[in-house]
Amino acid sequence: MYVCNCNGIREREVRAAIAAGAERPVEIFRLHQCQPQCAKCVCDMRDMIDQAHENLRFAAE
């Protein structure tokens, strides 16, 4: 599934960027050598980042 239609960034690519250490959407865009266009995907990316952090927190407990 595409998270960013403007730049063609897929969900698995966003998750890989987060796993590689991306903490903010701008870092995900930078990794894919692009910039946000309409920015509709930024909220979804933030949610995915927050979810990844939450999963790590629960795993550490």
N, C-alpha and C positions, 0 to 999 in steps of 0.2 A: 504494500500500500504506500502511496506517496504521501509524505508529510508536507513537503514543499512542492507544489505544482509548478511554480514559477522557475525553480532551479532544478527540478527533477530529483529531489533528494527523497529517498525512500526511508521507511521506518527502520529497516535493518541498518541502514547507513547512519541514521541518527543514533541508534543504540550502540553501534560500534564506536562512534565518536565519543559518546558518553563513557563507554568502557575504557576508551583511551585517555580519558581525563577531562573532556570538555565539561565546563561548569556553567556555561552560558550559551544561549543561541548564537551569539556572534562568533564564538569559537567553533561551533559546528559549521557555520557558513565559511569561516576562514579555512577550515580543514578541507572543505570542498571547493575552495578557490572561487567563491561567489559571494554575493551580497543579497540581503533581503530585498525583495521587490515590493510586494503588497503587504508583507509582514503578517498575513493571516496565520501562518504556521508558527509564529513565535510563541504563542500561548501553548500550542500543542508540544513544542519542544521543551518549554519550561515545565510542563506537566510531566513529560517523560524524564527530565532531569530530576525533578522532585521525587518521582516514583522510584528511580534508581537509588537515590540517596536513602529513601525510606526502606527499600529492600536491604540495603547494606546495613542499616541500623538494626533492623530486625535480625539479620543474620549474625550480627555481633553479640546479640543478647544470649 
